[in-house]
Amino acid sequence: MSQDAPQKDDSEKRSANRRAGLRRLLSLVAPYRLRFLLACLFLMLASAVGLSYPQFVRIAINRGLGAETSGEDGQTAPEVASWLPDFELRDIALILLGLFAMQAVFTWIRHYLMSWLGARAVADVRRSVIDRLVRLPPEWIEQRHTGELVGRIAGDVSTLEGAVGSELSMAVRNVVQLVGGLTLLFTVNVELTLFMLLVVPPMTISIMIFARRIRSRSRRVQDELGKTNARVQEILSGLSAVQIFQQEERESALYAAGVEETFSVALNLAKWRASFFAISSFSGFASIAMVIGYGARMNMPAGDLTAFLLYTSIVAVALASLTSLWAAIERASGATERLFEIIDTTPELRSPDSPVSMPPGPLQLTLEDVHFRYAARPDAKVLKGVSLTMNAGDTFALVGPSGSGKSSLASLIPRLYDIEGGNIALNGASLRELSLEDLRKEIAVVPQEPTLFSGTIAENIAYGDPSASRDRIVAAAKAACAHEFILSFPDGYETLCGERGVQLSGGQRQRLAIARALLVPARILVLDEATSHLDTESEATIHHNLQEAARERLVILIAHRLSTVRDCDQILVLVDGEVRERGRHDELMAKQGVYAGLVRQQSA
């Protein structure tokens, strides 16, 4: 009992997830239900034509053999084609050609409409996924492989497109043909139809069992593909490190091992799929063989038996297709689940339901007994009771050994992470009370390794304000000592930066990032080792320009190179997440404490 209960729970959970996935799949079509219904209309018209042609074949054969009005015992039988009394066999052939032409037109319209629905649903899902991803906090992304997320957007969305654009309509078509074919079979011969129905259900049950097995194995293949995609992402992101440390063979071997594991799982899936299609095919054709034997025993008219065989073929093909399509739709429902896991994620870090307005007055940033730890490292407390007050017009410096919490403290100000305890307030309003949009308008951050996009230099500088004029872009570039090197390129400000700015040096990327921060009217400017790649002359010029900017802004510098913080209004020394010292450069040097020791180490 204790072992069966977990298995039952897992089975119920899988069934619930499958139903939820199917509902989600259908919900993608719901906004376009009229177009879907129109596609179904043409689908039914095409299916109706397909179901009518065996009747014409029946009439033609019976007329050709003179069996139209002769029963099995030679007695007069009811007229089977009273609505076609004057048509010759040639006329029936022409009617069939016309019907097939109509079916082709109906099929084209249905295919176009369903393809439109598939492409539209995919576009909607892609938009929804990215719309959610860009709003999730960095911590959510950090706990997952980027390659896996990219794989979901690429692979799972393609699965969805096939399901909505093709497999869903094919399933509806086969249901129509299955029901219509069975109905017409009863009109041809009731006894033979009942015999066929005794044969088909056991075959159908075995096929459905295979469909479930295939779904679970298909999901495992998708998971393995996600892992290999994540590995590729890591290799490409750190390609220079791979080559510098001569780990090409190791990375190739690790990736090859992942590929082989994926191949093994895919091969297992291929065996199950092969068995699935073989059984489906056998079920259809075995039923036809049995019908031929039983019908011959009944001495049915040739036309009736032919029509019955054609309808049996339609039913068998529809049944076999339905089982394979069901497996495909189940795969799509699994892909839908995975995509909606992202779309349905509610970020824990978000704007309040009723945000307060930014309080007026001169800017003041206050930290009161702030405690913080990363969710991925719950045992390591990063900040321990940090308290300080900063005002506009001041330049603050955060210094200390690596891992002391400087960058973590800076990331809390734009609320990229939420604090564990204490409070951070802007003009007296807690950051959690402000909308993220209002808060982040006040803050510009320049990280040590800035992010540039693959557009032009001008587009990257104006990233925070795409409507900025060229004069403002140039002024920001000049303040960041970037104008001269930009003009040295043949295309100037229209020079493409390349993916992640790979066409530029580290110092050039940093200067563009500083220009981007200076362009926006943010009142808080955070520079996290923002000049670490610059030469001394450029660094001195930029710091002079930042002092000019600090007259209206609050500037927070995070620095290892202590020569850059000598003129700051306040220097905070962080050690193990605590503020050990604070004051101006001369005051801290006179104390001969941690700061003075760091300065002596760098001087040495």
C-alpha positions in Angstrom: 0.0 0.0 0.0 2.8 2.4 0.9 4.6 1.8 -2.4 1.4 2.1 -4.5 0.3 5.4 -3.0 3.3 7.4 -4.3 2.9 5.9 -7.7 -0.8 6.8 -7.7 0.0 10.3 -6.7 2.6 10.6 -9.4 0.1 9.3 -12.0 -2.6 11.7 -10.8 -0.1 14.5 -10.9 0.9 13.7 -14.5 -2.7 13.4 -15.6 -3.5 16.8 -14.0 -0.4 18.4 -15.7 -1.4 16.8 -19.0 -4.9 18.2 -18.7 -3.6 21.6 -17.7 -1.2 21.6 -20.6 -4.0 20.8 -23.0 -6.1 23.6 -21.6 -3.2 25.9 -22.0 -2.7 24.7 -25.6 -6.3 25.4 -26.5 -6.2 28.8 -24.7 -3.6 29.9 -27.3 -6.3 29.6 -29.9 -9.1 31.2 -27.9 -8.4 34.8 -28.8 -8.7 33.8 -32.5 -11.7 31.5 -32.1 -13.6 32.9 -35.1 -10.7 32.1 -37.4 -10.3 28.7 -35.8 -14.1 28.0 -36.3 -13.8 29.0 -39.9 -10.8 26.7 -40.4 -12.9 23.9 -38.8 -15.8 24.6 -41.2 -13.5 24.2 -44.3 -12.0 21.1 -42.6 -15.5 19.6 -42.2 -16.4 20.4 -45.8 -13.2 18.8 -47.1 -13.8 15.8 -44.8 -17.4 15.5 -46.1 -16.1 15.4 -49.7 -13.6 12.7 -48.6 -16.4 10.7 -47.0 -18.7 11.0 -50.1 -16.4 9.4 -52.7 -16.8 5.8 -51.5 -20.5 6.1 -52.2 -19.8 7.1 -55.8 -17.4 4.2 -56.1 -20.0 1.9 -54.7 -22.6 3.1 -57.2 -20.2 2.9 -60.1 -19.1 -0.7 -59.4 -22.6 -1.9 -58.7 -23.9 -0.3 -61.9 -21.0 -1.6 -63.9 -21.7 -5.1 -62.6 -25.4 -4.8 -62.9 -25.8 -5.4 -59.2 -27.5 -2.1 -58.4 -31.0 -3.6 -58.1 -30.1 -7.2 -57.4 -30.0 -8.5 -53.8 -28.0 -11.3 -52.4 -30.7 -13.9 -53.2 -31.4 -12.6 -56.7 -34.5 -10.7 -55.6 -35.1 -7.1 -56.3 -33.3 -4.8 -53.9 -34.0 -1.2 -53.1 -32.6 1.4 -55.5 -29.3 2.6 -54.0 -28.8 5.6 -56.3 -32.2 7.0 -57.1 -30.7 10.5 -56.9 -28.4 9.6 -59.8 -30.7 7.8 -62.2 -29.5 9.2 -65.5 -25.7 9.4 -65.0 -23.4 7.2 -66.8 -20.1 5.9 -65.3 -18.2 8.6 -67.2 -20.5 11.3 -65.6 -19.8 9.8 -62.1 -16.0 10.0 -62.8 -16.4 13.7 -63.7 -18.4 14.3 -60.6 -15.6 12.7 -58.5 -13.1 15.0 -60.2 -15.1 18.0 -59.4 -15.5 16.9 -55.8 -11.8 16.3 -55.4 -11.1 19.8 -56.9 -13.5 21.3 -54.3 -11.7 19.2 -51.6 -8.3 20.7 -52.7 -9.7 24.2 -52.4 -11.2 23.5 -48.9 -7.9 21.9 -47.8 -5.8 24.9 -49.0 -8.0 27.3 -47.0 -8.0 25.1 -43.9 -4.3 24.7 -44.1 -3.6 28.4 -44.5 -5.9 29.4 -41.6 -4.4 26.8 -39.3 -0.9 27.7 -40.3 -1.8 31.4 -39.5 -3.1 30.3 -36.1 0.1 28.3 -35.4 2.4 31.2 -36.3 0.2 33.7 -34.4 0.2 31.5 -31.3 3.9 31.1 -31.4 4.4 34.9 -31.8 2.1 35.5 -28.8 3.9 32.9 -26.6 7.4 34.2 -27.6 6.3 37.7 -26.7 4.8 36.6 -23.4 7.9 34.6 -22.4 10.3 37.4 -23.1 7.9 39.9 -21.5 8.0 37.8 -18.3 11.8 37.1 -18.5 12.8 40.7 -18.6 10.8 41.4 -15.5 12.1 38.6 -13.4 14.8 39.4 -10.9 18.4 38.5 -11.6 18.4 36.0 -8.8 15.7 33.9 -10.7 17.8 33.8 -13.8 21.0 33.1 -11.8 19.5 29.9 -10.4 18.9 28.5 -13.9 20.9 27.7 -17.0 20.6 30.4 -19.7 21.0 27.7 -22.4 18.0 25.8 -21.0 15.8 28.9 -21.1 16.9 29.6 -24.6 16.1 26.0 -25.5 12.6 26.4 -24.1 12.0 29.5 -26.3 13.5 27.8 -29.4 12.6 24.1 -29.1 9.4 24.1 -27.1 7.9 27.0 -29.1 8.6 25.1 -32.4 6.7 22.1 -30.9 3.9 24.4 -30.1 3.8 25.8 -33.6 3.4 22.3 -35.1 0.7 21.4 -32.6 -1.5 24.5 -33.2 -0.7 25.0 -36.9 -1.0 21.4 -38.0 -1.6 18.6 -35.5 -4.7 20.2 -33.8 -6.5 20.6 -37.1 -5.4 17.1 -38.2 -6.8 15.7 -35.0 -10.2 17.5 -35.6 -10.2 16.2 -39.2 -9.5 12.6 -38.1 -12.3 12.8 -35.5 -14.7 13.9 -38.2 -13.6 11.2 -40.5 -13.7 8.6 -37.7 -17.3 9.5 -36.7 -18.5 10.0 -40.2 -16.9 6.8 -41.5 -18.4 4.7 -38.7 -21.8 6.3 -39.3 -21.6 5.5 -43.1 -20.3 2.0 -42.3 -23.6 1.2 -40.5 -25.5 2.4 -43.6 -23.6 -0.1 -45.8 -23.8 -3.2 -43.5 -24.6 -3.3 -39.8 -23.4 -6.8 -39.2 -20.0 -6.3 -40.8 -19.6 -3.0 -38.9 -20.3 -4.6 -35.6 -17.7 -7.3 -36.4 -15.1 -4.6 -37.2 -15.8 -2.8 -33.9 -15.1 -6.1 -32.0 -11.6 -6.1 -33.5 -10.6 -2.4 -33.3 -10.9 -1.4 -29.6 -8.3 -3.8 -28.2 -5.8 -2.5 -30.8 -6.7 1.1 -29.8 -6.0 0.4 -26.1 -2.6 -1.0 -26.9 -1.7 2.1 -29.0 -2.8 4.5 -26.3 -0.5 2.7 -23.8 2.4 3.3 -26.2 1.4 6.9 -26.6 1.9 7.5 -22.8 5.3 5.8 -22.8 6.4 8.0 -25.7 5.3 11.2 -23.9 7.5 10.5 -20.9 10.5 9.6 -23.0 10.0 12.6 -25.2 10.1 14.8 -22.2 13.4 13.3 -21.1 14.8 14.0 -24.6 13.8 17.6 -24.2 15.5 17.8 -20.8 18.7 16.3 -22.1 18.6 18.8 -25.0 18.2 21.6 -22.5 21.3 20.4 -20.7 23.4 20.3 -23.8 22.2 23.7 -24.9 23.2 25.1 -21.5 26.7 23.6 -21.9 27.1 25.3 -25.4 26.0 28.6 -23.8 28.7 28.3 -21.1 31.4 27.3 -23.6 30.6 30.2 -25.9 30.4 32.7 -23.0 33.8 31.6 -21.7 35.5 30.7 -25.0 38.6 32.8 -24.3 39.1 31.1 -20.9 38.7 27.7 -22.5 41.4 28.5 -25.1 43.8 30.3 -22.7 43.8 27.4 -20.2 43.9 24.9 -23.1 40.8 23.1 -22.1 39.4 22.6 -25.6 39.7 18.8 -25.5 38.1 18.6 -22.1 35.2 20.8 -23.1 34.7 18.9 -26.3 34.8 15.7 -24.4 32.2 16.9 -21.8 30.0 18.2 -24.5 30.4 14.9 -26.5 29.4 13.0 -23.4 26.2 15.1 -23.1 25.5 14.6 -26.8 25.9 10.8 -26.5 23.6 10.8 -23.5 21.0 12.7 -25.5 21.6 10.3 -28.5 21.0 7.3 -26.2 17.8 8.8 -24.8 16.7 9.8 -28.3 17.5 6.3 -29.7 15.3 4.7 -26.9 12.5 7.1 -27.9 13.0 6.2 -31.6 12.5 2.5 -30.7 9.3 3.2 -28.9 8.1 5.5 -31.8 9.0 2.8 -34.3 7.0 0.2 -32.3 4.2 2.7 -32.0 3.9 3.4 -35.7 4.3 -0.3 -36.5 1.4 -1.3 -34.2 -0.7 1.6 -35.5 -0.1 0.5 -39.1 -0.8 -3.2 -38.3 -4.0 -2.3 -36.5 -5.3 -0.5 -39.5 -4.4 -3.0 -42.2 -5.3 -6.1 -40.0 -8.8 -4.8 -39.6 -9.1 -4.4 -43.4 -7.9 -8.0 -43.9 -10.5 -9.3 -41.4 -13.2 -7.3 -43.0 -12.4 -8.7 -46.5 -12.7 -12.3 -45.1 -15.9 -11.7 -43.2 -17.5 -9.7 -46.1 -16.7 -12.4 -48.7 -18.4 -14.9 -46.4 -21.5 -12.8 -46.5 -21.6 -12.6 -50.3 -22.0 -8.8 -50.3 -22.3 -7.0 -53.6 -18.9 -6.0 -55.0 -19.7 -2.3 -54.8 -21.0 -2.5 -51.2 -17.9 -4.4 -50.1 -15.6 -2.0 -51.9 -17.3 1.0 -50.3 -17.1 -0.8 -46.9 -13.4 -1.4 -47.4 -12.8 2.3 -48.3 -14.7 3.4 -45.3 -12.8 0.9 -43.1 -9.6 2.3 -44.5 -10.7 5.8 -43.7 -11.6 4.8 -40.1 -8.4 2.8 -39.7 -6.2 5.6 -41.0 -8.1 8.1 -38.8 -7.7 5.9 -35.8 -4.0 5.3 -36.3 -3.5 9.0 -37.1 -5.4 10.1 -34.0 -3.2 8.0 -31.7 0.0 9.4 -33.2 -1.4 12.9 -33.2 -2.5 12.4 -29.6 1.2 11.7 -28.7 2.2 14.8 -30.6 -0.4 16.9 -28.9 0.7 15.5 -25.5 4.3 16.5 -26.4 3.0 19.9 -27.2 1.1 20.1 -23.9 4.4 19.3 -22.1 6.1 22.0 -24.0 3.3 24.4 -23.2 3.6 23.5 -19.5 7.3 24.4 -19.6 6.7 27.7 -21.4 3.9 28.7 -19.1 6.1 27.9 -16.1 8.0 31.0 -17.1 4.9 33.0 -18.1 3.1 32.2 -14.9 6.1 33.0 -12.7 5.2 35.8 -10.4 8.4 37.6 -9.4 8.8 37.9 -5.7 10.6 41.2 -6.3 8.0 43.5 -7.9 6.3 46.8 -7.5 3.8 47.1 -4.7 0.1 47.0 -5.6 -0.4 50.5 -4.3 3.0 52.3 -4.7 3.6 55.6 -3.1 4.9 58.6 -5.1 8.5 59.6 -4.9 8.7 62.1 -2.0 9.8 65.6 -3.1 12.8 67.5 -1.9 16.6 67.0 -2.1 17.6 63.4 -2.6 18.6 61.4 0.5 19.4 57.7 0.6 19.3 56.0 4.0 20.3 52.5 4.9 19.2 51.3 8.4 20.6 48.1 9.9 20.5 46.3 6.5 21.0 42.6 6.4 21.3 40.6 3.2 22.1 37.1 1.8 21.7 35.5 -1.6 19.0 32.9 -1.9 21.4 30.6 -3.7 23.8 30.9 -0.7 21.5 30.9 2.4 24.3 30.0 4.8 26.5 33.0 3.8 25.4 36.3 5.1 26.7 39.1 2.9 25.7 42.2 4.8 25.4 42.5 8.5 23.7 45.5 9.9 24.9 48.2 7.5 23.7 51.8 8.3 24.5 55.0 6.6 23.0 58.2 5.1 24.0 59.7 1.7 22.8 63.0 0.2 22.8 64.5 -3.3 26.0 66.4 -4.0 28.1 63.9 -2.0 30.6 61.3 -3.4 30.7 58.1 -1.4 33.3 55.4 -1.8 32.9 51.7 -0.8 36.2 50.0 -0.3 37.4 46.8 1.3 38.7 43.3 0.5 37.2 41.2 -2.2 34.0 39.5 -1.0 33.3 42.1 1.7 29.8 43.0 0.2 30.5 46.2 -1.8 28.9 45.2 -5.0 26.1 43.5 -3.2 25.3 46.7 -1.3 25.3 48.6 -4.6 22.9 46.1 -6.2 20.4 46.6 -3.4 20.0 50.4 -4.2 18.2 49.8 -7.5 16.4 46.9 -5.8 17.8 44.1 -8.0 17.6 42.1 -4.8 15.5 42.5 -1.7 17.1 42.9 1.7 16.6 40.3 4.5 16.3 42.8 7.3 16.4 46.5 8.0 15.3 49.2 5.6 16.6 51.2 2.6 14.7 54.5 2.0 14.8 57.2 -0.6 13.7 60.6 0.7 12.1 58.8 3.7 10.1 56.3 1.5 11.1 52.6 1.8 12.2 51.2 -1.6 9.5 48.5 -1.2 6.9 51.2 -1.1 8.0 52.7 -4.4 7.3 51.4 -7.9 10.3 49.8 -9.5 9.9 52.1 -12.5 10.0 55.3 -10.3 12.9 54.0 -8.3 15.1 52.9 -11.2 14.5 56.2 -13.0 16.6 57.7 -10.2 19.5 55.3 -10.5 22.2 54.6 -13.1 24.7 51.8 -12.6 28.0 51.2 -14.3 29.3 47.7 -13.6 32.9 46.6 -13.8 32.1 44.4 -16.8 29.4 46.5 -18.6 26.8 45.0 -20.9 26.8 46.4 -24.4 24.3 45.3 -27.1 25.0 44.4 -30.7 23.7 47.8 -32.1 25.7 50.9 -32.8 27.7 52.9 -30.4 25.1 55.7 -30.5 22.3 53.2 -29.7 24.3 51.8 -26.8 25.0 55.2 -25.3 21.3 56.2 -25.7 20.0 52.8 -24.3 18.5 54.4 -21.2 16.8 57.1 -23.3 16.4 56.0 -27.0 14.9 59.4 -27.9 18.1 61.3 -26.9 19.4 63.7 -29.5 22.8 63.3 -31.1 24.0 66.4 -29.3 23.2 64.8 -25.9 24.9 61.5 -27.0 28.0 63.4 -28.0 28.1 65.4 -24.8 27.8 62.2 -22.7 30.6 60.6 -24.7 32.9 63.6 -24.2 32.2 63.5 -20.4 33.2 59.8 -20.4 36.4 60.4 -22.5 34.9 58.3 -25.3 34.3 60.9 -28.1 37.9 60.7 -29.5 38.1 57.0 -29.8 34.6 56.9 -31.3 35.6 59.3 -34.1 38.6 57.2 -34.8 36.3 54.5 -36.2 35.4 54.9 -39.9 31.6 54.9 -39.0 32.0 57.0 -35.9 28.9 56.8 -33.7 27.3 54.4 -36.2 30.0 51.7 -35.5 28.5 48.4 -34.6 29.7 47.1 -31.2 29.2 43.4 -31.9 27.6 40.9 -29.6 28.3 41.9 -26.0 30.6 44.6 -27.3 33.3 42.2 -28.5 34.5 44.6 -31.2 35.7 47.0 -28.4 38.4 46.9 -25.8 37.6 46.7 -22.1 38.4 50.3 -21.5 36.3 51.4 -24.5 33.3 49.4 -23.2 33.7 51.0 -19.8 33.7 54.5 -21.2 30.6 53.8 -23.3 28.9 52.4 -20.2 29.8 55.6 -18.2 28.5 57.7 -21.1 25.2 55.7 -21.0 24.9 56.4 -17.3 25.7 60.1 -17.6 23.1 60.5 -20.4 20.1 59.7 -18.3 18.8 62.2 -15.7 19.3 59.8 -12.8 20.1 61.4 -9.4 22.1 58.4 -8.1 25.1 57.2 -10.0 26.7 53.9 -8.9 30.1 53.0 -10.4 31.3 49.5 -9.6 35.0 49.4 -10.6 33.8 51.4 -13.6 37.3 52.7 -14.5 39.4 49.6 -13.7 40.4 49.1 -17.4 41.3 52.8 -18.0 44.7 54.4 -18.2 45.6 56.9 -15.4 45.0 60.0 -17.6 41.6 58.9 -18.8 40.6 57.9 -15.2 41.6 61.2 -13.8 39.6 63.1 -16.4 36.5 61.0 -15.9 36.8 61.4 -12.1 37.0 65.2 -12.6 33.9 65.1 -14.7 32.2 62.9 -12.1 32.9 65.5 -9.5 31.1 68.1 -11.7 28.2 65.6 -12.0 28.2 65.1 -8.2 27.1 68.6 -7.6 23.6 67.5 -8.6 23.8 63.8 -8.0 24.8 61.3 -5.4 27.8 59.4 -6.7 28.7 56.0 -5.2 32.1 54.6 -6.1 33.2 51.0 -5.6 36.9 50.8 -6.0 39.9 48.5 -5.4 42.3 51.1 -6.7 42.3 53.4 -3.7 43.9 56.3 -5.5 40.5 57.0 -7.1 38.7 57.6 -3.8 41.1 60.1 -2.1 38.8 63.1 -2.8 35.5 61.4 -1.9 33.4 63.1 0.7 33.0 59.9 2.6 34.8 56.5 2.4 33.2 53.4 3.9 35.4 50.4 4.6 33.5 47.1 4.4 34.9 44.0 5.9 32.9 40.7 6.0 29.7 42.6 5.4 30.2 45.2 8.1 31.2 48.9 8.1 34.5 48.9 10.0 35.6 52.4 9.2 34.2 55.6 7.7 35.5 59.1 7.0 37.6 61.1 4.6 41.0 59.8 3.3 43.1 61.9 5.7 41.0 60.9 8.7 41.2 57.2 7.9 44.9 57.3 7.3 45.4 59.0 10.7 43.5 56.1 12.4 46.1 53.6 11.0 43.3 51.0 10.7 42.0 48.7 7.9 42.0 51.5 5.2 45.5 52.6 6.0 46.6 49.0 5.7 45.0 48.6 2.3 46.7 51.9 1.1 50.1 50.7 2.3 49.6 47.3 0.5 48.8 49.0 -2.8 51.7 51.5 -2.4 54.0 48.6 -1.8 
